[in-house]
Amino acid sequence: MRVIFSKLARQELDDATHYYDIEFRGLGKRFRGEVRKAAKRISEYPEAWSVERGDIRKCLLHKFPYKLLYSIEEDHIFIIAVAHQHRKPDYWIERKNT
């Protein structure tokens, strides 16, 4: 199934990548790789991950304290947020339709 990132989720991905590159050269690339792997797992098994709230599910990244929050749509997966697991846990709630 096709995976689509919201504009805000894409910005969060870019911001986190930039942060990790500042911390350690090449780490941003590794972070993006983990996001890519998680998106692929979600596309192959969309219902495998636990429900975060309502019809929004979460997939935790390996090696990084982030999760992908997504909804299963009729013909695609919609990534709502690339969220840090320990900061402002519910900030993304109003995003579903953005």
C-alpha positions as CSV (number, residue, x, y, z in Angstrom):
1,M,0.0,0.0,0.0
2,R,1.2,3.5,-0.8
3,V,2.5,5.7,2.1
4,I,1.8,9.5,2.0
5,F,3.4,11.9,4.6
6,S,1.4,15.0,5.6
7,K,3.2,18.3,5.1
8,L,3.7,18.6,8.8
9,A,5.0,15.1,9.2
10,R,7.5,15.7,6.3
11,Q,8.6,18.9,8.1
12,E,9.1,17.0,11.4
13,L,11.2,14.4,9.5
14,D,13.3,17.1,7.9
15,D,13.8,18.9,11.3
16,A,14.8,15.7,13.1
17,T,17.1,14.7,10.3
18,H,18.8,18.1,10.5
19,Y,19.1,17.9,14.3
20,Y,20.7,14.4,14.1
21,D,23.2,15.6,11.4
22,I,24.2,18.5,13.7
23,E,24.7,16.0,16.6
24,F,26.8,13.5,14.6
25,R,27.6,13.5,10.9
26,G,25.7,10.8,9.1
27,L,23.2,10.2,11.9
28,G,20.5,12.1,10.0
29,K,20.9,9.7,7.1
30,R,20.5,6.7,9.5
31,F,17.4,8.3,11.0
32,R,15.8,8.7,7.6
33,G,16.7,5.1,6.8
34,E,14.9,4.0,10.0
35,V,11.8,6.1,9.0
36,R,11.9,4.5,5.5
37,K,12.1,1.0,7.0
38,A,9.2,1.7,9.3
39,A,7.1,3.2,6.5
40,K,7.8,0.0,4.4
41,R,6.7,-2.2,7.4
42,I,3.6,-0.2,7.8
43,S,2.7,-0.4,4.1
44,E,3.2,-4.2,4.2
45,Y,1.3,-4.8,7.5
46,P,-0.8,-1.7,8.2
47,E,-2.8,-3.3,11.1
48,A,0.2,-4.8,12.9
49,W,0.8,-1.9,15.2
50,S,-1.1,-0.8,18.2
51,V,-3.7,1.9,18.2
52,E,-2.6,5.2,19.7
53,R,-6.0,6.9,19.7
54,G,-9.2,6.3,17.8
55,D,-8.2,5.0,14.4
56,I,-4.6,6.4,14.6
57,R,-1.9,3.7,15.0
58,K,1.7,4.1,16.0
59,C,4.9,2.4,14.8
60,L,7.9,2.8,16.9
61,L,11.3,3.3,15.2
62,H,14.2,1.1,16.0
63,K,17.3,2.9,17.5
64,F,15.6,6.3,17.7
65,P,13.0,7.7,20.2
66,Y,10.5,8.4,17.5
67,K,7.2,7.0,16.3
68,L,5.2,7.3,13.1
69,L,1.6,8.0,13.7
70,Y,-0.6,7.0,10.9
71,S,-4.1,6.2,9.7
72,I,-5.2,3.5,7.3
73,E,-7.1,5.0,4.4
74,E,-8.9,3.2,1.6
75,D,-6.1,3.3,-0.9
76,H,-3.0,4.5,1.1
77,I,-1.4,5.0,4.5
78,F,-1.4,8.5,5.8
79,I,1.5,9.5,8.1
80,I,0.2,12.2,10.4
81,A,3.3,12.8,12.5
82,V,6.9,11.8,13.0
83,A,6.7,12.3,16.7
84,H,9.4,12.2,19.4
85,Q,8.2,9.6,22.0
86,H,9.0,11.8,25.1
87,R,8.0,15.3,24.1
88,K,4.4,16.8,24.1
89,P,2.7,13.4,23.6
90,D,-0.7,14.6,22.2
91,Y,0.4,17.6,20.1
92,W,-0.6,15.9,16.8
93,I,-4.2,15.1,17.7
94,E,-5.8,17.9,15.7
95,R,-3.9,17.0,12.6
96,K,-5.9,14.1,11.2
97,N,-7.3,16.0,8.3
98,T,-4.2,18.2,7.5
